[in-house]
Amino acid sequence: MNKLYPSATAALEGLVKDGMLLAVGGFGLCGIPEALIAALRDTGVRNLTVASNNAGVDGWGLGILLESRQIKKMISSYVGENAEFERQFLAGELEVEFAPQGTLAERMRAGGAGIPGFYTRTGFGTIVAEGKETKEFDGQMYVLERGLRADIALVKAWKADTHGNLVYRRTARNFNPLAATCGKVTIAEAEIVVEPGALDPDEIHTPGIFVQRVVHNPTPEKRIERRTVRSA
């Protein structure tokens, strides 16, 4: 089955609508599906809830969806590089659900594995645990966290075949495999697209059964989140 679509716009067509929950791969600006994010902005859908490790930066990544006011809620771990995020949050214009990084990763993994919830010690006794069920195991208190199942997952791969099998590259793997499995529909953006059989099965990180659509983006910008230079 050929899952390759001619563009990011075409890959989103017929899927996105207002009020959806999206899981988006990436860590900062590393390994983000930048073409799919830009195409999502152009659809004009609104009131989105987005689960992602962070919220990009001003003017790039998920930051462009914040600027266009298409996101109503973020489920994130770290958002310190985005001034517009801060402004909207402090003004009461944006809902935020903070999740410890490992907890967010496990929520995505659990959702993809069909696990509705799990207990973790992380966050007990803090605002993270407010309103959540707690339970004692072996003398330690744990917080019940819900698995995360997204309507759509947007992920970035290094290589993909037209059947949707994905290979990530080094640190750009980050949250992408977890996001890919937790989406009811997963769309992958890849720098290199090959024919079925060209990928070594032992090197595939996300099997194509989890991926419904693939987009080829051979020249991503790969912006650096914070560039530091010094004079020679």
KOLSEVO-846444 format. One record per atom (N, C-alpha, C, O): z, y, x. Coordinates in steps of 0.2 Angstrom, whole numbers, padded with zeros to 4 digits, always signed. Example, Ala and Ser with C-alpha at 12.3 -4.5 7.8 and 13.67 -1.06 7.14 Angstrom:
! KOLSEVO-846444
+0039-0028+0066+0039-0022+0062+0039-0016+0066+0042-0017+0071+0035-0011+0064+0036-0005+0068+0039+0000+0064+0040+0006+0067
! end
This chain:
! KOLSEVO-846444
+0000-0006+0004+0000+0000+0000+0000+0006+0004+0005+0007+0008-0005+0010+0004-0006+0016+0008-0001+0022+0004-0003+0024-0001+0004+0024+0008+0009+0029+0006+0007+0036+0008+0011+0041+0007+0002+0037+0012+0000+0043+0015-0003+0048+0011-0007+0047+0007+0000+0054+0010-0002+0060+0006-0005+0065+0011-0003+0066+0016-0010+0069+0008-0014+0073+0012-0010+0079+0014-0012+0083+0019-0005+0081+0011-0001+0087+0013+0006+0086+0010+0008+0082+0006+0011+0091+0013+0018+0091+0010+0018+0093+0003+0022+0090-0001+0013+0097+0001+0013+0100-0006+0011+0094-0011+0014+0093-0016+0006+0090-0009+0004+0084-0013+0009+0079-0013+0010+0076-0018+0013+0078-0008+0018+0073-0008+0024+0075-0013+0027+0070-0015+0025+0081-0014+0030+0083-0019+0028+0084-0026+0032+0084-0030+0022+0084-0027+0019+0085-0033+0021+0079-0038+0021+0073-0037+0023+0082-0044+0025+0077-0049+0032+0074-0048+0035+0070-0053+0036+0076-0043+0043+0074-0042+0048+0079-0043+0053+0077-0046+0047+0085-0040+0053+0089-0040+0053+0093-0047+0048+0095-0050+0059+0095-0048+0061+0099-0054+0067+0102-0053+0071+0101-0049+0069+0107-0058+0075+0111-0057+0081+0106-0058+0081+0101-0062+0086+0108-0054+0093+0105-0055+0093+0098-0051+0098+0094-0053+0089+0096-0047+0089+0090-0044+0094+0090-0038+0096+0095-0035+0096+0084-0036+0100+0083-0030+0096+0080-0025+0093+0075-0025+0096+0084-0019+0091+0081-0013+0096+0080-0007+0101+0083-0006+0094+0075-0004+0097+0073+0003+0092+0075+0008+0086+0073+0008+0094+0079+0013+0089+0081+0018+0091+0080+0025+0097+0081+0027+0087+0076+0029+0089+0074+0036+0089+0080+0040+0087+0086+0039+0092+0079+0046+0092+0084+0051+0099+0086+0054+0104+0084+0050+0100+0089+0060+0106+0091+0062+0105+0098+0066+0102+0098+0071+0107+0103+0062+0105+0110+0065+0097+0110+0063+0095+0109+0057+0093+0112+0068+0086+0112+0067+0083+0106+0070+0077+0105+0070+0087+0101+0073+0084+0095+0076+0083+0090+0071+0087+0088+0067+0076+0088+0070+0075+0082+0066+0074+0084+0059+0076+0080+0054+0073+0091+0057+0072+0093+0050+0065+0092+0048+0060+0093+0052+0064+0090+0041+0057+0090+0039+0054+0096+0037+0054+0098+0031+0052+0100+0042+0051+0107+0041+0045+0109+0036+0045+0113+0032+0040+0105+0036+0034+0105+0032+0036+0104+0025+0034+0108+0020+0040+0099+0024+0042+0097+0017+0047+0103+0014+0047+0104+0008+0051+0105+0018+0056+0111+0016+0052+0117+0014+0053+0120+0008+0047+0119+0018+0042+0124+0016+0039+0123+0010+0038+0127+0005+0036+0117+0009+0033+0115+0003+0037+0115-0003+0035+0117-0009+0043+0113-0002+0048+0113-0008+0050+0121-0010+0050+0122-0016+0050+0125-0005+0051+0132-0007+0045+0135-0011+0046+0138-0016+0039+0133-0009+0033+0135-0013+0033+0132-0020+0029+0135-0024+0036+0127-0022+0036+0124-0028+0039+0129-0033+0038+0129-0039+0044+0133-0031+0048+0137-0035+0054+0134-0039+0057+0137-0043+0055+0127-0038+0061+0124-0041+0067+0127-0040+0068+0130-0034+0072+0127-0044+0078+0131-0044+0084+0127-0045+0083+0121-0048+0090+0130-0044+0096+0126-0046+0097+0119-0042+0100+0115-0045+0095+0119-0036+0095+0113-0032+0102+0112-0029+0105+0117-0027+0104+0106-0029+0110+0104-0025+0107+0100-0019+0104+0095-0020+0109+0102-0013+0106+0099-0007+0112+0097-0003+0117+0100-0001+0111+0090-0001+0116+0087+0004+0113+0086+0010+0108+0083+0011+0116+0090+0015+0113+0090+0022+0119+0092+0027+0123+0095+0025+0118+0089+0033+0123+0091+0038+0125+0098+0038+0131+0100+0039+0120+0102+0038+0121+0110+0038+0115+0113+0034+0112+0110+0030+0115+0119+0034+0110+0123+0030+0105+0127+0034+0103+0132+0032+0103+0124+0040+0098+0128+0044+0101+0134+0046+0107+0135+0047+0096+0139+0048+0098+0145+0050+0094+0151+0046+0090+0149+0042+0096+0157+0047+0092+0162+0043+0085+0162+0045+0083+0162+0051+0081+0161+0040+0073+0161+0041+0070+0155+0043+0064+0154+0044+0074+0149+0043+0071+0143+0045+0075+0137+0042+0081+0137+0041+0071+0131+0042+0075+0125+0039+0077+0127+0032+0074+0130+0028+0083+0124+0030+0085+0125+0023+0087+0133+0022+0088+0135+0016+0087+0136+0027+0089+0144+0026+0084+0147+0022+0085+0152+0019+0077+0145+0022+0072+0148+0018+0073+0147+0011+0071+0151+0006+0076+0141+0009+0078+0140+0002+0084+0144+0000+0085+0145-0006+0089+0145+0004+0094+0150+0002+0091+0157+0001+0094+0160-0003+0087+0159+0006+0084+0166+0005+0080+0167-0002+0080+0172-0005+0077+0161-0004+0073+0162-0010+0078+0160-0016+0075+0160-0022+0084+0159-0015+0089+0158-0020+0087+0152-0024+0089+0152-0031+0085+0146-0021+0083+0140-0025+0089+0135-0025+0089+0130-0028+0094+0136-0020+0099+0132-0019+0105+0134-0023+0107+0140-0022+0108+0130-0028+0114+0133-0031+0121+0130-0028+0126+0133-0028+0120+0124-0024+0126+0121-0021+0124+0117-0015+0118+0114-0015+0128+0117-0010+0127+0114-0004+0132+0109-0003+0138+0111-0004+0131+0103-0001+0136+0098+0001+0135+0097+0009+0130+0094+0011+0139+0100+0013+0138+0100+0020+0144+0099+0024+0150+0099+0022+0143+0099+0031+0148+0098+0035+0149+0105+0040+0155+0107+0041+0143+0108+0042+0144+0114+0046+0138+0119+0044+0133+0117+0043+0140+0125+0043+0136+0130+0041+0136+0136+0045+0134+0142+0042+0139+0136+0050+0141+0142+0054+0136+0146+0057+0137+0152+0059+0129+0144+0057+0124+0148+0060+0120+0151+0055+0115+0154+0057+0122+0152+0049+0118+0155+0043+0121+0160+0040+0126+0159+0036+0119+0166+0042+0123+0172+0039+0122+0173+0031+0126+0175+0028+0116+0171+0029+0114+0172+0022+0118+0167+0018+0121+0168+0012+0119+0161+0021+0124+0156+0018+0131+0159+0017+0134+0159+0012+0133+0162+0022+0140+0165+0022+0140+0171+0017+0145+0171+0013+0135+0175+0017+0135+0180+0012+0135+0178+0005+0139+0180+0001+0131+0173+0003+0131+0170-0004+0138+0167-0006+0140+0167-0011+0140+0163-0001+0147+0159-0002+0152+0164-0004+0156+0163-0008+0153+0169+0001+0159+0174+0000+0158+0178-0006+0162+0181-0009+0151+0179-0009+0150+0183-0015+0150+0179-0021+0150+0181-0026+0152+0172-0020+0153+0168-0026+0146+0166-0029+0146+0164-0035+0140+0167-0025+0134+0165-0028+0132+0158-0026+0126+0156-0029+0135+0155-0022+0133+0148-0019+0139+0144-0020+0145+0145-0017+0139+0138-0023+0144+0133-0023+0143+0129-0016+0138+0127-0014+0149+0127-0013+0149+0123-0007+0154+0118-0008+0160+0119-0010+0152+0112-0006+0157+0106-0006+0157+0104+0002+0152+0100+0004+0162+0105+0005+0162+0103+0012+0165+0096+0013+0169+0094+0009+0161+0093+0017+0163+0086+0019+0163+0085+0026+0159+0087+0030+0169+0081+0029+0169+0080+0036+0162+0076+0038+0159+0072+0034+0160+0077+0044+0153+0075+0046+0152+0067+0045+0148+0065+0042+0157+0063+0047+0157+0056+0046+0158+0054+0039+0155+0049+0037+0161+0058+0035+0162+0056+0028+0155+0057+0025+0153+0053+0021+0152+0063+0026+0145+0064+0023+0140+0059+0025+0137+0056+0021+0141+0057+0031+0136+0051+0034+0137+0045+0030+0133+0041+0028+0144+0043+0029+0146+0037+0026+0144+0037+0018+0142+0032+0015+0145+0043+0015+0143+0044+0008+0136+0043+0007+0134+0040+0002+0131+0045+0012+0124+0043+0011+0123+0036+0012+0119+0033+0008+0126+0033+0017+0125+0026+0019+0127+0022+0013+0124+0017+0011+0133+0024+0010+0136+0020+0004+0131+0020-0002+0130+0015-0005+0129+0026-0003+0124+0027-0009+0118+0023-0008+0116+0020-0013+0115+0023-0002+0109+0019-0001+0111+0011-0001+0106+0007-0003+0117+0009+0000+0119+0002+0000+0121+0000-0007+0123-0006-0008+0121+0005-0012+0124+0003-0018+0131+0003-0019+0134-0001-0024+0135+0006-0015+0142+0006-0015+0144+0012-0018+0143+0018-0015+0148+0012-0024+0149+0018-0027+0155+0023-0024+0155+0029-0025+0159+0020-0020+0164+0024-0017+0168+0020-0011+0167+0014-0011+0172+0023-0007+0175+0020-0002+0181+0024+0000+0181+0030-0002+0186+0021+0003+0192+0025+0005+0192+0027+0013+0189+0023+0017+0194+0033+0014+0194+0035+0021+0201+0039+0022+0203+0042+0018+0203+0039+0028+0209+0043+0030+0207+0050+0032+0211+0054+0031+0201+0051+0033+0199+0058+0035+0200+0063+0029+0197+0061+0024+0203+0068+0030+0204+0073+0025+0210+0073+0021+0211+0077+0017+0214+0067+0022+0220+0067+0018+0225+0072+0020+0226+0074+0026+0228+0076+0015+0232+0081+0016+0229+0088+0017+0232+0093+0019+0222+0088+0016+0219+0094+0017+0215+0096+0010+0216+0092+0006+0212+0102+0010+0208+0104+0004+0203+0099+0003+0200+0099-0003+0200+0095+0008+0195+0090+0007+0197+0085+0001+0193+0082-0002+0204+0084+0001+0206+0078-0003+0208+0081-0010+0210+0077-0015+0208+0088-0011+0210+0090-0018+0206+0088-0023+0200+0088-0023+0209+0085-0029+0206+0083-0034+0203+0076-0034+0200+0073-0038+0204+0073-0028+0202+0066-0027+0207+0061-0027+0213+0062-0026+0206+0055-0029+0211+0049-0029+0213+0047-0022+0209+0047-0018+0219+0046-0021+0222+0044-0015+0225+0037-0016+0228+0036-0021+0226+0033-0010+0229+0027-0011+0232+0025-0004+0229+0027+0001+0237+0021-0004+0241+0019+0002+0238+0012+0004+0238+0007+0000+0236+0011+0010+0235+0005+0013+0238+0004+0019+0238+0008+0024+0243-0001+0020+0246-0003+0026+0250+0003+0029+0250+0004+0035+0253+0007+0024+0257+0012+0026+0253+0019+0028+0256+0024+0030+0247+0019+0027+0243+0025+0028+0239+0027+0022+0238+0023+0017+0239+0034+0021+0236+0036+0015+0228+0037+0016+0226+0040+0021+0225+0036+0011+0217+0036+0011+0215+0040+0005+0218+0041+0000+0209+0043+0006+0205+0047+0001+0199+0043-0002+0196+0041+0002+0198+0043-0008+0193+0040-0011+0187+0045-0011+0187+0050-0014+0181+0043-0008+0175+0047-0008+0170+0043-0011+0169+0037-0011+0165+0047-0015+0160+0044-0019+0154+0043-0014+0152+0047-0010+0150+0037-0015+0144+0037-0012+0139+0042-0015+0140+0044-0021+0134+0044-0011+0129+0049-0013+0122+0046-0014+0119+0043-0010+0120+0047-0020+0113+0044-0022+0109+0050-0024+0110+0053-0029+0104+0052-0020+0100+0058-0021+0094+0056-0026+0091+0051-0025+0092+0061-0029+0086+0061-0033+0080+0060-0028+0075+0056-0029+0080+0064-0023+0074+0064-0018+0077+0065-0011+0082+0069-0011+0075+0061-0007+0077+0062+0000+0071+0065+0004+0065+0062+0004+0072+0070+0009+0067+0072+0013+0069+0071+0020+0074+0073+0022+0065+0067+0024+0067+0065+0031+0061+0067+0036+0055+0067+0034+0063+0067+0042+0058+0068+0047+0058+0062+0052+0064+0060+0055+0052+0059+0053+0052+0054+0058+0047+0056+0064+0043+0061+0063+0048+0052+0069+0043+0053+0075+0036+0050+0073+0031+0053+0074+0037+0043+0072+0031+0039+0070+0032+0036+0063+0038+0034+0061+0026+0035+0060+0026+0031+0054+0020+0028+0053+0015+0030+0056+0020+0022+0049+0014+0019+0048+0012+0021+0040+0017+0023+0037+0006+0019+0038+0005+0021+0031+0008+0017+0026+0008+0018+0020+0012+0012+0028+0016+0008+0023+0023+0011+0023+0027+0009+0019+0025+0016+0027+0031+0020+0026+0036+0018+0031+0042+0020+0031+0035+0013+0036+0040+0011+0041+0040+0017+0046+0036+0020+0048+0047+0018+0047+0048+0024+0051+0052+0023+0058+0056+0018+0059+0050+0027+0063+0053+0027+0069+0055+0034+0071+0051+0039+0071+0062+0035+0073+0064+0042+0075+0065+0042+0082+0065+0037+0086+0065+0048+0085+0065+0049+0092+0072+0052+0094+0073+0058+0092+0075+0048+0098+0082+0051+0101+0086+0054+0096+0088+0052+0091+0089+0060+0098+0094+0064+0094+0091+0066+0087+0095+0068+0083+0084+0066+0087+0081+0068+0080+0082+0063+0075+0081+0064+0069+0085+0057+0077+0087+0052+0072+0092+0055+0067+0091+0054+0061+0098+0057+0070+0104+0060+0067+0105+0057+0060+0105+0051+0059+0104+0061+0055+0106+0060+0048+0100+0057+0044+0100+0054+0038+0094+0056+0047+0088+0054+0044+0088+0047+0041+0086+0046+0035+0090+0042+0045+0090+0035+0042+0095+0035+0036+0093+0031+0031+0100+0038+0036+0105+0038+0031+0102+0042+0024+0103+0039+0019+0099+0048+0026+0096+0051+0020+0091+0047+0017+0090+0047+0011+0087+0044+0021+0081+0040+0019+0083+0034+0014+0080+0033+0009+0089+0031+0015+0091+0025+0011+0094+0028+0005+0094+0024+0000+0097+0034+0004+0101+0036-0002+0096+0039-0007+0099+0041-0012+0090+0040-0005+0086+0044-0010+0083+0039-0015+0080+0033-0013+0083+0040-0021+0079+0036-0026+0072+0036-0025+0068+0031-0025+0069+0042-0022+0062+0043-0020+0063+0046-0013+0066+0052-0012+0060+0043-0008+0061+0046-0001+0054+0048+0001+0049+0044+0001+0053+0054+0004+0047+0057+0007+0048+0058+0014+0053+0062+0016+0044+0055+0018+0045+0056+0026+0039+0060+0029+0033+0059+0027+0041+0064+0033+0037+0069+0037+0036+0066+0044+0042+0065+0047+0031+0064+0047+0030+0061+0053+0025+0065+0058+0020+0067+0055+0027+0065+0064+0022+0068+0069+0016+0064+0071+0011+0066+0072+0017+0057+0071+0012+0052+0072+0012+0047+0066+0017+0044+0064+0006+0046+0064+0005+0041+0059+0000+0036+0061-0006+0038+0063+0001+0030+0061-0003+0024+0063-0004+0019+0057-0001+0020+0052-0008+0015+0059-0010+0009+0054-0005+0004+0054-0001+0003+0059-0004+0000+0048+0001-0005+0048+0000-0010+0053-0006-0012+0055+0005-0012+0056+0005-0017+0062+0005-0014+0069+0006-0018+0074+0004-0007+0069+0004-0004+0076+0011-0003+0078+0012-0002+0084+0016-0003+0074+0023-0002+0076+0026-0009+0077+0025-0014+0074+0030-0009+0083+0034-0015+0085+0039-0016+0079+0043-0011+0079+0040-0021+0076+0045-0022+0071+0052-0021+0073+0056-0019+0070+0053-0023+0080+0060-0022+0083+0061-0014+0084+0067-0013+0085+0056-0010+0084+0058-0003+0085+0058+0001+0078+0060+0007+0079+0057-0002+0073+0057+0002+0066+0064+0003+0064+0068-0002+0064+0066+0009+0063+0073+0011+0061+0074+0011+0053+0079+0009+0051+0069+0013+0050+0069+0013+0042+0063+0009+0040+0057+0011+0041+0064+0004+0037+0059+0000+0034+0055+0003+0028+0058+0007+0024+0049+0002+0027+0045+0005+0022+0047+0004+0015+0045+0008+0011+0051-0001+0014+0054-0002+0007+0058+0004+0004+0058+0005-0002+0061+0008+0009+0065+0014+0007+0061+0020+0006+0063+0025+0004+0054+0020+0008+0050+0026+0008+0044+0025+0004+0041+0021+0004+0044+0030-0001+0038+0030-0006+0032+0035-0004+0027+0033-0006+0033+0040+0000+0028+0044+0002+0028+0046+0009+0034+0047+0012+0023+0047+0013+0022+0049+0020+0018+0055+0020+0012+0056+0017+0020+0060+0025+0016+0066+0026+0015+0067+0034+0020+0066+0037+0009+0068+0036+0007+0069+0043+0008+0076+0045+0004+0080+0042+0013+0078+0049+0013+0084+0052+0013+0084+0060+0018+0083+0063+0007+0084+0063+0007+0083+0070+0009+0088+0074+0010+0087+0080+0010+0094+0072+0012+0100+0076+0018+0104+0073+0017+0110+0071+0023+0101+0072+0029+0104+0070+0032+0110+0075+0030+0109+0081+0035+0115+0072+0037+0120+0077+0043+0118+0081+0043+0120+0087+0047+0115+0078+0053+0112+0082+0057+0118+0085+0058+0119+0091+0059+0123+0081+0062+0129+0083+0069+0127+0086+0072+0122+0084+0072+0131+0091+0078+0130+0094+0083+0134+0090+0082+0140+0089+0089+0131+0088+0094+0134+0084+0097+0140+0088+0097+0146+0085+0099+0139+0094+0102+0145+0097+0099+0144+0105+0101+0140+0108+0095+0149+0106+0092+0149+0113+0096+0154+0118+0097+0159+0116+0099+0151+0123+0103+0155+0128+0099+0155+0135+0097+0150+0138+0098+0161+0137+0094+0162+0143+0098+0166+0148+0103+0170+0146+0097+0166+0154+0100+0170+0159+0095+0173+0164+0090+0169+0166+0096+0178+0167+0091+0181+0173+0092+0176+0179+0097+0174+0180+0086+0176+0182+0086+0172+0188+0091+0175+0194+0091+0172+0199
! end
